[in-house]
Amino acid sequence: MKGLRVLELAQALEADYSDILAICAILNLKATSRLSTLSFEDCKKITDYYEGKNKK
């Protein structure tokens, strides 16, 4: 397996896929749709960013 699709990562994070695409744009990652495949390294970057922004 090469990684996860944007939609799969969004489901795992319980987030909307548009939020994940927005994070991809911020981090300059090449994802253009909910079906774009992300490497595990990119998934880690996105997860770290998402969780950092959503800490309470």
KAWOQUI-V858540 format. One record per residue. N is the residue number from 1. PSI is psi in whole degrees, -180 to 180 (NA if undefined). D_LAST is the distance of its C-alpha to the last C-alpha in Angstrom with 1 decimal. Layout:
n=N psi=PSI d_last=D_LAST
n=N psi=PSI d_last=D_LAST
//
This chain:
n=1 psi=134 d_last=33.2
n=2 psi=-22 d_last=32.2
n=3 psi=-154 d_last=28.5
n=4 psi=153 d_last=26.6
n=5 psi=157 d_last=27.1
n=6 psi=-43 d_last=24.4
n=7 psi=-42 d_last=24.4
n=8 psi=-41 d_last=24.1
n=9 psi=-41 d_last=21.1
n=10 psi=-41 d_last=19.4
n=11 psi=-41 d_last=20.4
n=12 psi=-35 d_last=19.0
n=13 psi=-1 d_last=15.5
n=14 psi=48 d_last=15.9
n=15 psi=165 d_last=15.9
n=16 psi=142 d_last=18.8
n=17 psi=-27 d_last=21.4
n=18 psi=-31 d_last=21.6
n=19 psi=-40 d_last=18.1
n=20 psi=-41 d_last=19.2
n=21 psi=-37 d_last=22.4
n=22 psi=-41 d_last=20.8
n=23 psi=-40 d_last=18.9
n=24 psi=-42 d_last=22.4
n=25 psi=-42 d_last=23.9
n=26 psi=-41 d_last=21.5
n=27 psi=6 d_last=22.2
n=28 psi=43 d_last=25.9
n=29 psi=147 d_last=26.2
n=30 psi=85 d_last=29.1
n=31 psi=125 d_last=27.8
n=32 psi=-11 d_last=29.4
n=33 psi=173 d_last=28.9
n=34 psi=-14 d_last=27.1
n=35 psi=1 d_last=29.9
n=36 psi=141 d_last=29.6
n=37 psi=133 d_last=29.4
n=38 psi=141 d_last=26.9
n=39 psi=163 d_last=27.8
n=40 psi=-33 d_last=25.7
n=41 psi=-44 d_last=25.0
n=42 psi=-39 d_last=23.8
n=43 psi=-40 d_last=21.6
n=44 psi=-44 d_last=20.0
n=45 psi=-45 d_last=19.5
n=46 psi=-45 d_last=17.9
n=47 psi=-45 d_last=15.6
n=48 psi=-44 d_last=14.5
n=49 psi=-48 d_last=14.0
n=50 psi=-47 d_last=12.3
n=51 psi=-33 d_last=9.7
n=52 psi=-37 d_last=9.3
n=53 psi=-24 d_last=8.9
n=54 psi=16 d_last=6.4
n=55 psi=145 d_last=3.8
n=56 psi=NA d_last=0.0
//
